[in-house]
């Protein structure tokens, strides 16, 4: 049985921790996650998904403000782990920490490295219109996701797949790949060096990035809508200035001479908006201060009419 210290924070990391626990050949010495933080209008302190799962299964939880703090580093050394497994932890590890485990610090990264290093690889794969994504198991080093790769699994991205669906599939496939790869690392599996010339980056997402630019091609707008579903949600503004989130779209292939952002047609079920190169059908929306709803329900209320134009105000 191998000794493992697990470091992770969001839902994606829970899949890997669960797989390690269920595999039966890993002694999880500690679960390290980000500190509880205030959230929502009431600023109530909320624990991370990894902490919740760990406590439910009787695993010891540690939440250092900075994992590089000398006292905590000494604790890591005292555990003498065979592996430190990291999945979307959210803090950089120093070289001192990277050198602690017998077989290294092993990262579960949600992209096909060296593509989409960084904080938001799942969203970027969809936003950029990729046809496939995947998970890479890599040995960590001080650079941002630059370490050598032990294994990978490919996951196809279909034309309507959004962030939520891809996230869940990558979480499941990545967890299975992790438990398959760790024993092979202990047996001497040699990793493959990344090609720096092929590296791309997925920087932190901002709300500004979720604002729809109707001057872009319809496919690009469609991909952005998928990539920001469910967080933070692609949005535009109605003619009266109210915010409207767009949750589900379809590229029609229909050409139009209308100005980008103009409502081209309205039916009982949906409506279409002009983009730079054609129409985009809108199927699911969320008006300001309302819940997500089918376009048909929206149209039965205030809705929009042909000729209305969405605004791209700040």
KOLDREN-131042 format. One line per 8 residues: number of its first residue (from 1); their letters; for each residue x, y, z of N, C-alpha, C. Coordinates in nm, 2 decimals, decimal comma. Example, Ala and Ser with C-alpha at 12.3 -4.5 7.8 and 13.67 -1.06 7.14 Angstrom:
2
1	as	1,32 -0,57 0,78 1,23 -0,45 0,78 1,32 -0,33 0,78 | 1,28 -0,22 0,71 1,37 -0,11 0,71 1,29 0,00 0,79
% end
This chain:
314
1	xxxxxxxx	0,09 -0,12 0,00 0,00 0,00 0,00 0,09 0,12 0,00 | 0,06 0,22 -0,09 0,13 0,34 -0,10 0,07 0,45 -0,02 | 0,16 0,53 0,05 0,12 0,65 0,12 0,10 0,77 0,03 | -0,02 0,83 0,04 -0,05 0,94 -0,05 -0,10 1,06 0,03 | -0,04 1,18 0,00 -0,10 1,31 0,04 -0,17 1,36 -0,08 | -0,30 1,40 -0,06 -0,38 1,45 -0,17 -0,40 1,60 -0,15 | -0,38 1,67 -0,26 -0,41 1,82 -0,26 -0,51 1,85 -0,37 | -0,62 1,91 -0,34 -0,72 1,95 -0,44 -0,83 2,03 -0,37
9	xxxxxxxx	-0,91 2,10 -0,46 -1,01 2,19 -0,40 -1,15 2,18 -0,46 | -1,17 2,19 -0,59 -1,31 2,19 -0,65 -1,36 2,05 -0,67 | -1,48 2,05 -0,73 -1,55 1,92 -0,77 -1,46 1,83 -0,85 | -1,39 1,89 -0,95 -1,31 1,81 -1,03 -1,21 1,72 -0,95 | -1,16 1,78 -0,85 -1,06 1,70 -0,77 -1,12 1,59 -0,69 | -1,25 1,60 -0,65 -1,32 1,50 -0,58 -1,32 1,37 -0,65 | -1,33 1,37 -0,78 -1,33 1,25 -0,86 -1,20 1,17 -0,84 | -1,09 1,23 -0,84 -0,96 1,17 -0,82 -0,94 1,12 -0,67
17	xxxxxxxx	-0,98 1,20 -0,58 -0,98 1,15 -0,44 -1,06 1,03 -0,41 | -1,18 1,03 -0,47 -1,28 0,92 -0,45 -1,22 0,79 -0,52 | -1,15 0,81 -0,63 -1,09 0,69 -0,70 -0,98 0,63 -0,62 | -0,90 0,72 -0,56 -0,79 0,67 -0,47 -0,84 0,59 -0,35 | -0,95 0,65 -0,29 -1,01 0,59 -0,17 -1,06 0,45 -0,21 | -1,13 0,44 -0,32 -1,20 0,32 -0,36 -1,10 0,21 -0,42 | -0,98 0,25 -0,46 -0,89 0,16 -0,52 -0,84 0,06 -0,42 | -0,83 0,10 -0,29 -0,79 0,00 -0,18 -0,64 -0,02 -0,17
25	xxxxxxxx	-0,56 0,05 -0,25 -0,42 0,02 -0,24 -0,34 0,15 -0,20 | -0,41 0,25 -0,16 -0,35 0,38 -0,12 -0,39 0,42 0,02 | -0,29 0,45 0,11 -0,32 0,50 0,24 -0,32 0,66 0,23 | -0,43 0,72 0,24 -0,44 0,86 0,23 -0,41 0,92 0,36 | -0,29 0,98 0,37 -0,24 1,03 0,50 -0,30 1,16 0,53 | -0,33 1,24 0,43 -0,39 1,37 0,46 -0,45 1,42 0,33 | -0,55 1,51 0,35 -0,62 1,58 0,23 -0,59 1,73 0,26 | -0,53 1,79 0,16 -0,49 1,93 0,18 -0,58 2,01 0,08
33	xxxxxxxx	-0,65 2,11 0,13 -0,74 2,19 0,04 -0,73 2,34 0,08 | -0,79 2,42 0,00 -0,79 2,56 0,03 -0,87 2,60 0,15 | -0,84 2,70 0,22 -0,92 2,74 0,34 -1,07 2,77 0,30 | -1,16 2,76 0,40 -1,30 2,80 0,38 -1,30 2,95 0,35 | -1,39 2,98 0,26 -1,40 3,12 0,22 -1,55 3,17 0,22 | -1,57 3,30 0,24 -1,71 3,35 0,24 -1,76 3,35 0,10 | -1,89 3,32 0,09 -1,96 3,31 -0,04 -2,10 3,36 -0,03 | -2,15 3,42 -0,14 -2,29 3,46 -0,15 -2,32 3,59 -0,09
41	xxxxxxxx	-2,44 3,63 -0,09 -2,48 3,76 -0,04 -2,46 3,77 0,11 | -2,48 3,66 0,18 -2,46 3,66 0,33 -2,32 3,64 0,37 | -2,23 3,61 0,27 -2,09 3,59 0,30 -2,07 3,48 0,40 | -2,14 3,38 0,39 -2,13 3,26 0,48 -2,01 3,18 0,44 | -1,93 3,14 0,54 -1,81 3,06 0,51 -1,85 2,92 0,45 | -1,79 2,89 0,34 -1,82 2,77 0,27 -1,69 2,68 0,25 | -1,71 2,55 0,28 -1,59 2,47 0,27 -1,58 2,42 0,13 | -1,46 2,37 0,09 -1,44 2,33 -0,05 -1,51 2,19 -0,07
49	xxxxxxxx	-1,54 2,16 -0,19 -1,60 2,02 -0,22 -1,51 1,91 -0,18 | -1,38 1,93 -0,19 -1,28 1,83 -0,15 -1,29 1,81 0,01 | -1,30 1,92 0,08 -1,31 1,91 0,22 -1,43 1,83 0,27 | -1,54 1,87 0,20 -1,67 1,81 0,23 -1,66 1,65 0,21 | -1,61 1,61 0,10 -1,59 1,47 0,07 -1,50 1,40 0,17 | -1,39 1,47 0,20 -1,29 1,41 0,29 -1,35 1,38 0,43 | -1,42 1,48 0,48 -1,48 1,47 0,61 -1,59 1,36 0,62 | -1,66 1,35 0,51 -1,76 1,25 0,50 -1,70 1,11 0,51
57	xxxxxxxx	-1,58 1,10 0,47 -1,51 0,97 0,46 -1,40 0,95 0,57 | -1,40 1,04 0,67 -1,31 1,03 0,78 -1,17 1,05 0,75 | -1,14 1,13 0,65 -1,00 1,16 0,61 -0,96 1,28 0,68 | -0,83 1,29 0,73 -0,78 1,41 0,79 -0,76 1,52 0,69 | -0,81 1,64 0,73 -0,81 1,76 0,64 -0,72 1,87 0,69 | -0,64 1,92 0,60 -0,55 2,04 0,64 -0,58 2,15 0,54 | -0,58 2,27 0,59 -0,61 2,39 0,51 -0,52 2,50 0,53 | -0,39 2,49 0,50 -0,29 2,59 0,52 -0,32 2,71 0,43
65	xxxxxxxx	-0,31 2,83 0,48 -0,33 2,95 0,40 -0,23 2,95 0,29 | -0,11 2,91 0,32 0,00 2,90 0,22 0,07 2,76 0,24 | 0,06 2,68 0,14 0,12 2,54 0,16 0,27 2,55 0,18 | 0,33 2,66 0,14 0,48 2,67 0,15 0,52 2,71 0,29 | 0,43 2,74 0,38 0,46 2,77 0,52 0,56 2,67 0,58 | 0,66 2,71 0,64 0,77 2,62 0,69 0,71 2,51 0,78 | 0,61 2,55 0,87 0,56 2,45 0,96 0,49 2,34 0,89 | 0,41 2,38 0,78 0,34 2,28 0,71 0,43 2,19 0,62
73	xxxxxxxx	0,54 2,25 0,57 0,64 2,18 0,49 0,70 2,07 0,58 | 0,73 2,11 0,70 0,79 2,01 0,79 0,69 1,89 0,82 | 0,56 1,92 0,82 0,46 1,82 0,84 0,46 1,72 0,72 | 0,47 1,78 0,60 0,47 1,70 0,48 0,59 1,61 0,48 | 0,70 1,66 0,52 0,83 1,57 0,53 0,81 1,46 0,63 | 0,74 1,49 0,74 0,72 1,39 0,85 0,64 1,28 0,80 | 0,54 1,31 0,71 0,45 1,20 0,66 0,53 1,10 0,57 | 0,64 1,15 0,50 0,72 1,07 0,41 0,63 1,00 0,31
81	xxxxxxxx	0,55 1,07 0,23 0,46 1,01 0,13 0,53 0,95 0,02 | 0,47 0,85 -0,04 0,52 0,79 -0,17 0,48 0,88 -0,28 | 0,36 0,94 -0,27 0,31 1,03 -0,38 0,24 1,15 -0,31 | 0,26 1,26 -0,37 0,17 1,37 -0,35 0,09 1,39 -0,47 | -0,04 1,37 -0,47 -0,13 1,38 -0,58 -0,20 1,51 -0,58 | -0,19 1,58 -0,69 -0,25 1,72 -0,70 -0,35 1,72 -0,81 | -0,47 1,78 -0,78 -0,58 1,79 -0,88 -0,65 1,93 -0,85 | -0,62 2,03 -0,93 -0,69 2,16 -0,92 -0,68 2,21 -0,78
89	xxxxxxxx	-0,56 2,21 -0,72 -0,54 2,26 -0,59 -0,55 2,41 -0,57 | -0,49 2,48 -0,66 -0,50 2,63 -0,65 -0,38 2,70 -0,59 | -0,28 2,63 -0,55 -0,16 2,69 -0,50 -0,03 2,63 -0,57 | 0,07 2,71 -0,58 0,19 2,66 -0,64 0,27 2,59 -0,53 | 0,34 2,48 -0,57 0,42 2,40 -0,48 0,57 2,44 -0,51 | 0,64 2,47 -0,40 0,78 2,50 -0,40 0,86 2,38 -0,44 | 0,99 2,40 -0,48 1,08 2,29 -0,51 1,10 2,20 -0,39 | 1,10 2,26 -0,28 1,12 2,18 -0,15 1,01 2,08 -0,13
97	xxxxxxxx	0,88 2,12 -0,17 0,77 2,03 -0,16 0,78 1,93 -0,27 | 0,81 1,97 -0,39 0,82 1,88 -0,50 0,92 1,77 -0,48 | 1,02 1,79 -0,40 1,12 1,69 -0,37 1,09 1,60 -0,26 | 0,98 1,62 -0,19 0,94 1,54 -0,07 0,90 1,39 -0,11 | 0,80 1,37 -0,19 0,76 1,23 -0,21 0,85 1,14 -0,28 | 0,85 1,01 -0,25 0,94 0,92 -0,31 0,93 0,92 -0,47 | 0,80 0,92 -0,52 0,78 0,91 -0,66 0,73 1,04 -0,72 | 0,75 1,15 -0,65 0,72 1,28 -0,70 0,58 1,33 -0,67
105	xxxxxxxx	0,56 1,45 -0,71 0,42 1,51 -0,70 0,36 1,49 -0,84 | 0,24 1,43 -0,84 0,18 1,39 -0,96 0,05 1,47 -0,98 | 0,04 1,53 -1,09 -0,08 1,62 -1,12 -0,18 1,56 -1,22 | -0,31 1,58 -1,19 -0,41 1,54 -1,28 -0,46 1,67 -1,35 | -0,42 1,68 -1,47 -0,45 1,81 -1,54 -0,55 1,79 -1,65 | -0,65 1,87 -1,66 -0,77 1,85 -1,75 -0,75 1,91 -1,89 | -0,64 1,87 -1,95 -0,62 1,90 -2,09 -0,52 1,80 -2,15 | -0,51 1,81 -2,28 -0,40 1,73 -2,35 -0,28 1,81 -2,36
113	xxxxxxxx	-0,20 1,81 -2,26 -0,08 1,89 -2,26 0,01 1,85 -2,38 | 0,09 1,95 -2,43 0,11 2,09 -2,37 0,00 2,19 -2,41 | -0,11 2,15 -2,46 -0,22 2,25 -2,49 -0,29 2,28 -2,36 | -0,32 2,41 -2,35 -0,40 2,46 -2,24 -0,35 2,43 -2,10 | -0,22 2,48 -2,08 -0,17 2,49 -1,95 -0,24 2,60 -1,88 | -0,25 2,59 -1,74 -0,31 2,70 -1,67 -0,44 2,67 -1,60 | -0,51 2,77 -1,56 -0,62 2,76 -1,47 -0,76 2,72 -1,53 | -0,78 2,73 -1,66 -0,91 2,71 -1,71 -0,91 2,62 -1,84
121	xxxxxxxx	-0,84 2,51 -1,83 -0,83 2,43 -1,96 -0,96 2,37 -2,01 | -1,05 2,34 -1,93 -1,18 2,28 -1,98 -1,26 2,38 -2,06 | -1,27 2,50 -2,00 -1,35 2,61 -2,07 -1,28 2,65 -2,20 | -1,15 2,66 -2,20 -1,08 2,70 -2,32 -1,09 2,60 -2,43 | -1,09 2,47 -2,40 -1,10 2,37 -2,51 -1,23 2,39 -2,58 | -1,34 2,43 -2,51 -1,47 2,45 -2,58 -1,48 2,58 -2,64 | -1,43 2,69 -2,58 -1,43 2,82 -2,63 -1,36 2,83 -2,76 | -1,25 2,76 -2,77 -1,16 2,76 -2,89 -1,21 2,66 -3,00
129	xxxxxxxx	-1,32 2,60 -2,97 -1,38 2,51 -3,08 -1,31 2,38 -3,10 | -1,23 2,33 -3,00 -1,16 2,20 -3,01 -1,26 2,09 -3,03 | -1,22 1,99 -3,10 -1,30 1,87 -3,12 -1,27 1,76 -3,02 | -1,16 1,78 -2,94 -1,13 1,68 -2,83 -1,06 1,75 -2,72 | -1,07 1,69 -2,60 -0,99 1,74 -2,49 -0,94 1,61 -2,42 | -0,91 1,62 -2,29 -0,86 1,50 -2,23 -0,80 1,53 -2,09 | -0,73 1,43 -2,04 -0,66 1,45 -1,91 -0,52 1,39 -1,92 | -0,43 1,47 -1,87 -0,29 1,43 -1,87 -0,24 1,41 -1,72
137	xxxxxxxx	-0,18 1,29 -1,70 -0,11 1,27 -1,57 0,03 1,30 -1,59 | 0,08 1,40 -1,51 0,22 1,45 -1,53 0,29 1,46 -1,39 | 0,42 1,46 -1,40 0,51 1,48 -1,29 0,53 1,63 -1,28 | 0,50 1,69 -1,16 0,51 1,83 -1,14 0,65 1,89 -1,13 | 0,67 2,01 -1,18 0,79 2,08 -1,16 0,75 2,23 -1,14 | 0,85 2,32 -1,12 0,81 2,45 -1,08 0,74 2,53 -1,18 | 0,76 2,50 -1,31 0,68 2,57 -1,41 0,54 2,54 -1,41 | 0,46 2,63 -1,48 0,31 2,61 -1,49 0,28 2,50 -1,58
145	xxxxxxxx	0,25 2,38 -1,53 0,20 2,26 -1,60 0,31 2,22 -1,71 | 0,43 2,24 -1,68 0,54 2,21 -1,78 0,60 2,07 -1,76 | 0,56 2,00 -1,66 0,63 1,87 -1,62 0,61 1,76 -1,73 | 0,70 1,66 -1,72 0,69 1,55 -1,81 0,56 1,47 -1,79 | 0,51 1,41 -1,90 0,38 1,34 -1,90 0,39 1,19 -1,89 | 0,32 1,13 -1,80 0,32 0,99 -1,78 0,21 0,92 -1,86 | 0,09 0,98 -1,87 -0,02 0,91 -1,95 -0,12 1,02 -1,98 | -0,21 0,98 -2,07 -0,32 1,07 -2,11 -0,44 0,99 -2,16
153	xxxxxxxx	-0,55 1,05 -2,15 -0,68 0,99 -2,21 -0,75 1,10 -2,29 | -0,80 1,07 -2,41 -0,87 1,16 -2,50 -1,02 1,15 -2,48 | -1,08 1,27 -2,47 -1,23 1,27 -2,46 -1,28 1,36 -2,58 | -1,36 1,31 -2,67 -1,42 1,38 -2,78 -1,51 1,50 -2,73 | -1,52 1,61 -2,80 -1,61 1,72 -2,77 -1,71 1,73 -2,88 | -1,84 1,70 -2,86 -1,93 1,71 -2,96 -1,98 1,85 -2,98 | -2,06 1,88 -3,08 -2,09 2,01 -3,12 -2,18 2,09 -3,02 | -2,25 2,02 -2,93 -2,33 2,08 -2,83 -2,28 2,06 -2,69
161	xxxxxxxx	-2,17 2,00 -2,67 -2,12 1,98 -2,53 -2,08 2,11 -2,46 | -2,13 2,12 -2,34 -2,09 2,25 -2,26 -1,99 2,21 -2,16 | -1,95 2,32 -2,08 -1,85 2,30 -1,98 -1,89 2,19 -1,88 | -2,01 2,20 -1,83 -2,06 2,10 -1,73 -2,04 1,96 -1,77 | -2,08 1,93 -1,89 -2,07 1,79 -1,94 -1,93 1,75 -1,96 | -1,85 1,83 -2,02 -1,71 1,80 -2,04 -1,64 1,78 -1,91 | -1,66 1,87 -1,81 -1,60 1,87 -1,68 -1,63 1,73 -1,62 | -1,75 1,69 -1,62 -1,79 1,56 -1,55 -1,72 1,44 -1,62
169	xxxxxxxx	-1,71 1,44 -1,75 -1,65 1,33 -1,82 -1,50 1,33 -1,80 | -1,44 1,45 -1,80 -1,29 1,45 -1,77 -1,26 1,41 -1,63 | -1,35 1,45 -1,53 -1,33 1,41 -1,40 -1,33 1,26 -1,38 | -1,43 1,20 -1,44 -1,44 1,05 -1,44 -1,32 0,98 -1,51 | -1,29 1,02 -1,63 -1,18 0,96 -1,70 -1,05 0,99 -1,64 | -1,03 1,11 -1,59 -0,90 1,14 -1,52 -0,88 1,06 -1,39 | -0,98 1,04 -1,32 -0,97 0,96 -1,19 -0,93 0,82 -1,22 | -0,99 0,76 -1,33 -0,96 0,62 -1,36 -0,81 0,61 -1,41
177	xxxxxxxx	-0,77 0,72 -1,49 -0,64 0,72 -1,54 -0,53 0,73 -1,43 | -0,57 0,81 -1,33 -0,48 0,83 -1,22 -0,45 0,70 -1,15 | -0,55 0,63 -1,11 -0,53 0,50 -1,04 -0,46 0,39 -1,12 | -0,48 0,40 -1,25 -0,41 0,31 -1,34 -0,26 0,35 -1,35 | -0,23 0,48 -1,35 -0,09 0,53 -1,37 0,00 0,52 -1,25 | -0,05 0,55 -1,13 0,04 0,55 -1,02 0,12 0,43 -0,99 | 0,06 0,31 -1,00 0,14 0,19 -0,98 0,25 0,17 -1,09 | 0,22 0,22 -1,21 0,31 0,21 -1,32 0,43 0,30 -1,30
185	xxxxxxxx	0,40 0,42 -1,23 0,51 0,51 -1,20 0,60 0,44 -1,09 | 0,54 0,38 -0,99 0,62 0,31 -0,89 0,71 0,20 -0,95 | 0,66 0,14 -1,06 0,73 0,03 -1,13 0,84 0,08 -1,22 | 0,85 0,22 -1,24 0,95 0,27 -1,32 0,91 0,33 -1,46 | 0,78 0,36 -1,47 0,73 0,42 -1,60 0,81 0,55 -1,62 | 0,86 0,57 -1,74 0,93 0,69 -1,78 0,84 0,79 -1,85 | 0,84 0,91 -1,81 0,75 1,01 -1,87 0,81 1,07 -2,00 | 0,71 1,13 -2,07 0,75 1,20 -2,20 0,76 1,35 -2,18
193	xxxxxxxx	0,87 1,41 -2,22 0,89 1,55 -2,21 0,79 1,63 -2,30 | 0,73 1,74 -2,25 0,65 1,82 -2,33 0,72 1,90 -2,44 | 0,66 1,92 -2,55 0,71 2,00 -2,65 0,67 2,15 -2,63 | 0,77 2,23 -2,59 0,74 2,37 -2,56 0,68 2,45 -2,68 | 0,72 2,41 -2,80 0,67 2,47 -2,92 0,52 2,46 -2,94 | 0,46 2,36 -2,88 0,32 2,33 -2,89 0,24 2,38 -2,78 | 0,30 2,45 -2,68 0,23 2,49 -2,56 0,13 2,61 -2,59 | 0,01 2,60 -2,53 -0,08 2,71 -2,53 -0,13 2,73 -2,38
201	xxxxxxxx	-0,19 2,84 -2,35 -0,22 2,87 -2,22 -0,37 2,90 -2,20 | -0,42 2,86 -2,08 -0,56 2,89 -2,05 -0,56 2,98 -1,92 | -0,56 3,11 -1,94 -0,55 3,20 -1,82 -0,68 3,20 -1,75 | -0,68 3,27 -1,63 -0,80 3,28 -1,55 -0,91 3,35 -1,63 | -1,04 3,30 -1,61 -1,15 3,36 -1,68 -1,20 3,48 -1,61 | -1,25 3,58 -1,68 -1,31 3,70 -1,63 -1,45 3,71 -1,68 | -1,53 3,80 -1,60 -1,67 3,82 -1,65 -1,67 3,88 -1,78 | -1,57 3,97 -1,81 -1,57 4,04 -1,94 -1,56 3,94 -2,06
209	xxxxxxxx	-1,49 3,83 -2,04 -1,48 3,73 -2,14 -1,61 3,66 -2,17 | -1,70 3,66 -2,08 -1,83 3,60 -2,10 -1,93 3,69 -2,18 | -1,90 3,81 -2,20 -1,99 3,90 -2,27 -1,98 3,87 -2,42 | -2,10 3,85 -2,48 -2,11 3,81 -2,62 -2,08 3,92 -2,71 | -1,99 3,90 -2,81 -1,96 3,99 -2,91 -2,03 3,94 -3,04 | -2,14 4,00 -3,07 -2,22 3,96 -3,19 -2,15 3,98 -3,32 | -2,04 4,06 -3,32 -1,96 4,08 -3,44 -1,87 3,96 -3,47 | -1,87 3,86 -3,39 -1,79 3,74 -3,41 -1,88 3,64 -3,49
217	xxxxxxxx	-1,81 3,55 -3,56 -1,89 3,44 -3,63 -1,98 3,37 -3,54 | -2,09 3,32 -3,60 -2,19 3,24 -3,52 -2,13 3,12 -3,44 | -2,04 3,05 -3,51 -1,98 2,94 -3,44 -1,90 2,98 -3,32 | -1,83 3,09 -3,33 -1,75 3,14 -3,21 -1,84 3,18 -3,10 | -1,95 3,24 -3,13 -2,05 3,28 -3,02 -2,10 3,16 -2,96 | -2,14 3,06 -3,04 -2,19 2,93 -2,99 -2,09 2,86 -2,90 | -1,97 2,86 -2,94 -1,87 2,80 -2,86 -1,85 2,87 -2,72 | -1,86 3,00 -2,73 -1,84 3,08 -2,60 -1,96 3,05 -2,51
225	xxxxxxxx	-2,08 3,04 -2,56 -2,20 3,01 -2,48 -2,18 2,87 -2,41 | -2,13 2,77 -2,49 -2,11 2,64 -2,43 -2,00 2,64 -2,33 | -1,89 2,72 -2,35 -1,78 2,72 -2,26 -1,80 2,78 -2,13 | -1,90 2,87 -2,13 -1,93 2,94 -2,00 -2,06 2,89 -1,93 | -2,11 2,77 -1,97 -2,22 2,71 -1,91 -2,18 2,59 -1,82 | -2,19 2,60 -1,69 -2,28 2,69 -1,62 -2,22 2,81 -1,55 | -2,09 2,83 -1,55 -2,03 2,94 -1,49 -1,93 3,01 -1,58 | -1,94 3,14 -1,59 -2,03 3,24 -1,53 -2,16 3,26 -1,61
233	xxxxxxxx	-2,16 3,21 -1,73 -2,28 3,23 -1,82 -2,25 3,34 -1,92 | -2,26 3,31 -2,05 -2,24 3,41 -2,15 -2,36 3,51 -2,14 | -2,34 3,64 -2,17 -2,45 3,73 -2,15 -2,44 3,84 -2,26 | -2,56 3,91 -2,27 -2,57 4,02 -2,36 -2,67 4,12 -2,29 | -2,70 4,23 -2,36 -2,80 4,32 -2,30 -2,92 4,34 -2,39 | -3,04 4,34 -2,33 -3,16 4,37 -2,41 -3,16 4,52 -2,45 | -3,25 4,56 -2,54 -3,26 4,70 -2,58 -3,28 4,79 -2,47 | -3,35 4,74 -2,36 -3,38 4,83 -2,25 -3,27 4,83 -2,14
241	xxxxxxxx	-3,16 4,77 -2,18 -3,04 4,77 -2,09 -3,04 4,66 -1,99 | -3,14 4,58 -1,98 -3,14 4,46 -1,89 -3,05 4,35 -1,94 | -2,98 4,29 -1,84 -2,89 4,18 -1,88 -2,97 4,05 -1,92 | -2,92 3,98 -2,02 -2,98 3,86 -2,06 -2,87 3,75 -2,07 | -2,87 3,65 -2,00 -2,78 3,54 -2,01 -2,83 3,44 -2,12 | -2,74 3,39 -2,20 -2,77 3,30 -2,31 -2,71 3,17 -2,27 | -2,79 3,06 -2,26 -2,75 2,93 -2,21 -2,74 2,83 -2,32 | -2,82 2,83 -2,42 -2,82 2,73 -2,52 -2,85 2,79 -2,66
249	xxxxxxxx	-2,76 2,75 -2,76 -2,78 2,81 -2,89 -2,75 2,70 -3,00 | -2,79 2,73 -3,12 -2,76 2,64 -3,23 -2,71 2,73 -3,35 | -2,61 2,68 -3,42 -2,57 2,75 -3,54 -2,66 2,70 -3,66 | -2,73 2,80 -3,72 -2,83 2,76 -3,82 -2,77 2,74 -3,96 | -2,66 2,81 -3,99 -2,60 2,82 -4,13 -2,67 2,91 -4,22 | -2,78 2,98 -4,17 -2,85 3,08 -4,25 -2,77 3,21 -4,26 | -2,76 3,26 -4,37 -2,70 3,39 -4,39 -2,80 3,50 -4,37 | -2,75 3,62 -4,33 -2,83 3,74 -4,31 -2,76 3,87 -4,34
257	xxxxxxxx	-2,83 3,97 -4,38 -2,77 4,10 -4,41 -2,79 4,19 -4,29 | -2,86 4,14 -4,19 -2,89 4,23 -4,07 -2,76 4,26 -3,99 | -2,76 4,37 -3,93 -2,64 4,41 -3,84 -2,62 4,31 -3,73 | -2,50 4,28 -3,69 -2,48 4,18 -3,58 -2,54 4,23 -3,46 | -2,61 4,13 -3,39 -2,68 4,16 -3,26 -2,83 4,19 -3,29 | -2,87 4,19 -3,41 -3,01 4,21 -3,44 -3,09 4,09 -3,44 | -3,21 4,09 -3,38 -3,30 3,98 -3,38 -3,36 3,96 -3,52 | -3,33 3,85 -3,58 -3,36 3,84 -3,72 -3,50 3,78 -3,74
265	xxxxxxxx	-3,53 3,68 -3,65 -3,66 3,61 -3,66 -3,71 3,56 -3,53 | -3,84 3,55 -3,51 -3,89 3,50 -3,38 -4,00 3,40 -3,41 | -3,99 3,28 -3,35 -4,10 3,18 -3,36 -4,16 3,16 -3,22 | -4,25 3,06 -3,21 -4,31 3,03 -3,08 -4,21 2,97 -2,99 | -4,11 2,90 -3,05 -4,01 2,82 -2,96 -3,88 2,89 -2,94 | -3,84 2,98 -3,03 -3,70 3,04 -3,02 -3,69 3,16 -3,10 | -3,57 3,22 -3,10 -3,55 3,34 -3,19 -3,41 3,33 -3,24 | -3,38 3,40 -3,35 -3,25 3,40 -3,41 -3,19 3,54 -3,41
273	xxxxxxxx	-3,05 3,54 -3,38 -2,98 3,67 -3,38 -2,87 3,67 -3,48 | -2,85 3,78 -3,55 -2,75 3,80 -3,65 -2,61 3,81 -3,58 | -2,52 3,73 -3,64 -2,37 3,74 -3,60 -2,30 3,79 -3,73 | -2,17 3,79 -3,72 -2,10 3,84 -3,84 -2,12 3,77 -3,97 | -2,14 3,64 -3,96 -2,15 3,56 -4,08 -2,28 3,48 -4,10 | -2,37 3,51 -4,01 -2,50 3,43 -4,02 -2,58 3,44 -3,89 | -2,69 3,36 -3,89 -2,78 3,36 -3,77 -2,74 3,25 -3,67 | -2,77 3,29 -3,54 -2,76 3,20 -3,43 -2,89 3,18 -3,36
281	xxxxxxxx	-2,94 3,06 -3,35 -3,07 3,03 -3,29 -3,05 3,03 -3,14 | -3,14 3,10 -3,06 -3,13 3,10 -2,92 -3,24 3,01 -2,86 | -3,20 2,92 -2,78 -3,30 2,82 -2,73 -3,33 2,83 -2,58 | -3,23 2,87 -2,50 -3,25 2,88 -2,36 -3,18 3,01 -2,31 | -3,25 3,09 -2,22 -3,20 3,21 -2,18 -3,23 3,23 -2,03 | -3,18 3,34 -1,97 -3,21 3,38 -1,83 -3,21 3,53 -1,82 | -3,33 3,58 -1,81 -3,34 3,73 -1,80 -3,29 3,77 -1,66 | -3,25 3,90 -1,65 -3,20 3,95 -1,52 -3,30 3,93 -1,41
289	xxxxxxxx	-3,24 3,87 -1,30 -3,32 3,85 -1,17 -3,42 3,73 -1,19 | -3,41 3,66 -1,30 -3,50 3,54 -1,32 -3,42 3,41 -1,33 | -3,49 3,30 -1,34 -3,43 3,17 -1,35 -3,41 3,14 -1,50 | -3,32 3,04 -1,52 -3,30 2,99 -1,66 -3,43 2,94 -1,71 | -3,46 2,97 -1,84 -3,59 2,93 -1,90 -3,58 2,90 -2,05 | -3,67 2,82 -2,11 -3,67 2,80 -2,25 -3,70 2,93 -2,32 | -3,65 2,95 -2,44 -3,67 3,08 -2,51 -3,82 3,10 -2,53 | -3,90 2,99 -2,54 -4,04 3,00 -2,56 -4,11 3,07 -2,45
297	xxxxxxxx	-4,07 3,04 -2,32 -4,12 3,10 -2,21 -4,09 3,25 -2,20 | -3,96 3,28 -2,23 -3,92 3,42 -2,24 -4,00 3,50 -2,34 | -4,02 3,44 -2,46 -4,10 3,51 -2,56 -4,24 3,53 -2,53 | -4,30 3,44 -2,44 -4,43 3,46 -2,40 -4,45 3,58 -2,30 | -4,33 3,61 -2,24 -4,33 3,73 -2,14 -4,29 3,85 -2,22 | -4,19 3,92 -2,16 -4,14 4,04 -2,22 -4,08 4,01 -2,36 | -3,99 3,91 -2,36 -3,94 3,86 -2,49 -3,87 3,97 -2,57 | -3,86 3,94 -2,70 -3,80 4,03 -2,80 -3,88 4,01 -2,93
305	xxxxxxxx	-3,87 4,11 -3,02 -3,93 4,10 -3,15 -3,83 4,12 -3,26 | -3,87 4,08 -3,38 -3,78 4,09 -3,49 -3,74 4,24 -3,51 | -3,61 4,27 -3,53 -3,57 4,40 -3,54 -3,50 4,46 -3,42 | -3,53 4,40 -3,30 -3,47 4,44 -3,18 -3,32 4,42 -3,19 | -3,24 4,50 -3,12 -3,09 4,47 -3,13 -3,03 4,47 -2,99 | -2,95 4,36 -2,97 -2,88 4,35 -2,84 -2,77 4,45 -2,83 | -2,75 4,49 -2,71 -2,65 4,59 -2,68 -2,52 4,53 -2,62 | -2,41 4,58 -2,65 -2,28 4,53 -2,60 -2,22 4,63 -2,50
313	xx	-2,31 4,70 -2,42 -2,26 4,80 -2,33 -2,18 4,74 -2,22 | -2,10 4,82 -2,15 -2,02 4,77 -2,04 -2,11 4,75 -1,92
% end
